[in-house]
Amino acid sequence: MKKRLFVSISLPLEWQDAFADYCKQFQAHDMGWTPKENIHITACFLGEVEEKHIGDIKEKLKSLCAHTEPFSLLFEKVDFAPPNMSPRMVWAEFSQSDAYRQFVEEMQKELRSFLSVEPHEEIIPHATLARFKNPALVKEIDLSKSLPELTSFDVRFVDLVESRFDSAGVRYETLETFPLSKKIKMYQILSHTADVRLKAEGSTIEELFCAALRGMAEIQNAKRTRQPADENEKVKKEIHITSPDQTALLIDFLSEVLAQSQIEKTVFDEVIVKKLSGTELKAEVTGERVEGFGEDIKAVTYHGAEIIQNDAGNYEVTILFDI
């Protein structure tokens, strides 16, 4: 049995909303508009793949992503596409990125034996907003009108997705999510007496949350049982937090992860952020079960905590842990 597969970069929910709202001004034209929930960037299209190969594909993606640093994509424009061909689509295009190009090239190389179609020579990060058949529409539509005010977003994970066709149209099912998790130590443990202070830093708020989580995991100094045999042995937890401000959101996030850590006897050191605003966080944390903790953290405190931007333009916070 074959499945139609691709590797997807999900857009933040607010970006999907913004593009969907932008497309509404053109709804009178005869175009097939992409449903909001399906707007994404295809990093690699595999096509029809035998189901028996999916396990191998997952392993290769897991290995590649584990050695890839998160990167950012900058929104550039909406235009007719493909470039240098008769237009038949509308793309939201992103600026050329060396990190994205290298990631896609390595992915194509690793997955080449599974590809049922030849990848495009030109690598352009884009999300397809619409498809059409009538080339005359190019002269009727001004895509520069009311462009969404978007800047950049961080790519911290990719999804292996199956595309299915049914009476309702195209449906996407995520088979597995792979975090980009090359670990760069963006935190510093400052002291170790009756309490521990952790200084965390990140170029984005999302990076700051990730660094703080990894720092807390190091403070826990867990006695690990063994390496998990496979991804299924890891513990995953969904986290949903609302708080009055972003600093409180970070402290409440760490407190909730700490509580789950003690309940599950697990150290969580990986996070996939699905939604992050000034007052709300939706995320999935992943960790490994342990025999015990070398350091017993009693609480994550608000004492002196404040997210600031330092001279380098990075976000920074110092957190006090009660030991």
Secondary structure, DSSP 8 states (H G I E B T S, - for coil): -EEEEEEEEE--HHHHHHHHHHHGGGTTSS-EE--GGG-EEEEEEEEEEEGGGHHHHHHHHHHHHHT---EEEEEEEEEEESTTS---EEEEEE---HHHHHHHHHHHHHHGGG-SS---SS---EEEEEE-S-TTHHHH--TTTT-----EEEE-EEEEEEEEEETTEEEEEEEEEEE-------EEE---SSEEEEEEEESSHHHHHHHHHHHHHHHHTEEE----SSGGGSEEEEEEEE-SSHHHHHHHHHHHHHHHHHHHTEEEEEEEEEEE-SSEEEEEEEEEEEEEESS---EE--TT---EE-TTS-EEEEEEEE-
